[in-house]
Amino acid sequence: MDIVLVNPEIPHNSGCAARLSAGLQVPLHFVKPLGFSLEDKYLKRAGLDYWAMVELSVHDNWDACLSKLADGSDRPIHQRIHLLSARGGKSLFETQFAEDSILVFGSETKGLPAEIMNEYPEQRVYIPIDKRIRSLNLANVVCLATYTAMVSAGVDLPNNDGSHQRDPRADDGVRPGDLV
């Protein structure tokens, strides 16, 4: 399973997605343009000292991201993609996911670009919310969707008894920009 943030704008949200990526050991992809620098202190802070555990790829554009994601699965990319959108599609809780699913999220202010939405019209997935609410916070949606997709796909969640064991790389001072 992969998490893709297309044109993310807010470093806090992207840092939270990175922390989730580390916690679930799910690869994270950023598609440019980004609304922040990979050296942003808020991005680093939101990801805490877990950046060394993040498998981060930064792609110059959507096509480059698709090319990278096409590797590693026998299923065609169009069967693996799920576009998380506040506008239409199938409920997250009625969507069937697979181990090689790709969860794609748009920017905080614009959502996913129209060309991506038009390319995969049957792959839209939404989270039910009150109609008076425009959208949910991106970091919250990434977290909810990723856990839901993993459970739906039968992917084992981390075995955690509530204890914490610090990763030895946590003190290495790894920054997001060091990963690309």
C-alpha positions as CSV (number, residue, x, y, z in Angstrom):
1,M,0.0,0.0,0.0
2,D,1.2,3.5,-0.8
3,I,0.1,7.0,0.3
4,V,0.4,9.8,-2.3
5,L,0.0,13.5,-1.5
6,V,-0.5,15.5,-4.7
7,N,0.6,19.1,-4.4
8,P,0.4,19.3,-0.5
9,E,0.4,22.8,0.8
10,I,0.6,22.7,4.6
11,P,3.8,21.3,6.2
12,H,2.0,20.2,9.4
13,N,-0.4,17.9,7.4
14,S,2.4,16.4,5.3
15,G,4.5,15.8,8.5
16,C,1.6,14.1,10.1
17,A,1.3,11.8,7.0
18,A,5.0,11.1,7.3
19,R,4.6,10.1,11.0
20,L,1.7,7.8,10.0
21,S,3.9,6.4,7.2
22,A,6.6,5.6,9.7
23,G,4.2,4.1,12.2
24,L,2.6,1.8,9.6
25,Q,5.7,1.3,7.4
26,V,3.7,2.4,4.3
27,P,5.6,4.3,1.6
28,L,4.8,8.0,1.3
29,H,5.0,10.0,-2.0
30,F,4.8,13.7,-2.5
31,V,4.0,15.1,-6.0
32,K,5.3,18.5,-6.8
33,P,4.7,21.4,-6.6
34,L,4.9,21.4,-2.9
35,G,3.6,24.3,-0.8
36,F,6.6,24.1,1.4
37,S,10.3,23.3,1.5
38,L,11.5,19.9,2.6
39,E,13.6,21.8,5.0
40,D,10.6,23.5,6.7
41,K,10.8,23.3,10.4
42,Y,7.1,22.6,10.8
43,L,7.3,19.7,8.4
44,K,10.2,18.3,10.5
45,R,8.4,19.0,13.8
46,A,5.2,17.3,12.7
47,G,7.1,14.2,11.7
48,L,9.1,14.3,15.0
49,D,12.2,12.1,15.1
50,Y,10.6,9.4,12.9
51,W,11.9,10.7,9.5
52,A,14.6,8.0,9.4
53,M,11.7,5.5,9.4
54,V,9.9,7.1,6.5
55,E,10.2,5.7,2.9
56,L,9.7,9.0,1.2
57,S,9.7,9.7,-2.6
58,V,9.3,13.1,-4.1
59,H,8.1,13.2,-7.7
60,D,8.4,16.1,-10.1
61,N,4.9,15.4,-11.5
62,W,2.0,13.0,-11.5
63,D,3.3,11.0,-14.5
64,A,6.7,10.4,-12.7
65,C,4.8,9.2,-9.6
66,L,2.6,6.8,-11.7
67,S,5.7,5.4,-13.3
68,K,7.3,4.6,-10.0
69,L,4.1,3.2,-8.5
70,A,3.5,0.9,-11.6
71,D,6.5,-1.2,-10.5
72,G,6.0,-3.9,-7.9
73,S,2.5,-5.1,-8.7
74,D,1.0,-7.3,-11.4
75,R,-2.3,-5.4,-11.3
76,P,-2.7,-2.5,-13.6
77,I,-2.3,0.9,-12.0
78,H,-5.9,2.0,-12.7
79,Q,-7.1,-1.0,-10.5
80,R,-4.9,0.0,-7.6
81,I,-5.6,3.8,-7.4
82,H,-8.2,5.2,-5.0
83,L,-8.7,9.0,-5.2
84,L,-9.8,10.4,-1.9
85,S,-12.1,13.3,-2.6
86,A,-14.7,15.3,-0.7
87,R,-16.8,15.2,-3.9
88,G,-18.5,12.0,-4.9
89,G,-17.6,8.5,-5.5
90,K,-18.0,5.5,-3.2
91,S,-17.9,5.7,0.6
92,L,-14.6,4.8,2.2
93,F,-16.4,2.2,4.3
94,E,-17.9,0.5,1.2
95,T,-14.7,0.4,-0.8
96,Q,-12.7,-2.8,-1.2
97,F,-9.0,-2.2,-0.9
98,A,-6.1,-4.6,-1.7
99,E,-2.5,-4.9,-0.3
100,D,-1.2,-3.0,-3.3
101,S,-3.7,-0.2,-3.2
102,I,-2.6,3.4,-3.8
103,L,-4.3,6.1,-1.7
104,V,-4.1,9.4,-3.5
105,F,-4.9,12.7,-1.7
106,G,-5.1,16.2,-3.1
107,S,-4.0,19.6,-1.7
108,E,-5.7,21.2,1.2
109,T,-7.3,24.1,-0.7
110,K,-7.9,22.6,-4.2
111,G,-8.2,18.9,-3.8
112,L,-7.0,16.6,-6.6
113,P,-6.4,18.2,-10.0
114,A,-9.3,17.8,-12.5
115,E,-7.1,15.9,-14.9
116,I,-6.4,13.2,-12.3
117,M,-10.0,13.0,-11.3
118,N,-11.1,12.8,-15.0
119,E,-8.5,10.1,-15.7
120,Y,-9.9,7.8,-13.0
121,P,-13.6,8.8,-12.5
122,E,-14.6,5.4,-11.1
123,Q,-11.8,5.5,-8.5
124,R,-13.2,8.3,-6.3
125,V,-13.6,7.5,-2.6
126,Y,-15.2,9.9,-0.1
127,I,-15.6,10.0,3.7
128,P,-19.1,10.7,4.8
129,I,-19.5,14.0,6.6
130,D,-22.3,16.5,7.2
131,K,-23.2,18.3,3.9
132,R,-22.6,21.7,5.6
133,I,-18.9,20.8,6.0
134,R,-16.7,21.5,3.0
135,S,-14.0,18.9,3.9
136,L,-12.1,17.3,6.7
137,N,-8.4,18.0,7.6
138,L,-6.0,16.3,5.2
139,A,-4.0,14.7,8.0
140,N,-7.1,13.2,9.5
141,V,-8.3,11.9,6.2
142,V,-4.9,10.3,5.4
143,C,-4.9,8.6,8.8
144,L,-8.5,7.3,8.7
145,A,-8.3,6.2,5.0
146,T,-5.0,4.4,5.5
147,Y,-6.1,2.4,8.5
148,T,-9.4,1.6,6.9
149,A,-7.8,0.5,3.7
150,M,-5.3,-1.7,5.5
151,V,-8.0,-3.4,7.5
152,S,-10.2,-3.8,4.4
153,A,-7.2,-5.4,2.5
154,G,-6.4,-7.7,5.4
155,V,-3.0,-6.2,5.8
156,D,-1.6,-6.8,9.3
157,L,-1.4,-3.8,11.5
158,P,1.7,-3.3,13.6
159,N,1.7,-5.6,16.7
160,N,1.8,-3.1,19.5
161,D,1.1,-3.9,23.1
162,G,1.2,-0.2,24.1
163,S,4.9,-0.1,24.8
164,H,7.4,2.1,23.0
165,Q,10.8,1.1,21.8
166,R,12.8,4.0,20.4
167,D,14.2,3.5,17.0
168,P,18.1,3.7,17.1
169,R,18.0,6.1,14.1
170,A,15.8,8.6,16.0
171,D,18.9,10.5,17.2
172,D,20.5,10.7,13.8
173,G,18.8,14.1,13.1
174,V,17.4,12.9,9.8
175,R,15.4,15.7,8.1
176,P,12.8,15.2,5.3
177,G,15.2,16.7,2.7
178,D,17.8,14.0,3.6
179,L,15.5,11.3,2.3
180,V,15.3,12.3,-1.3
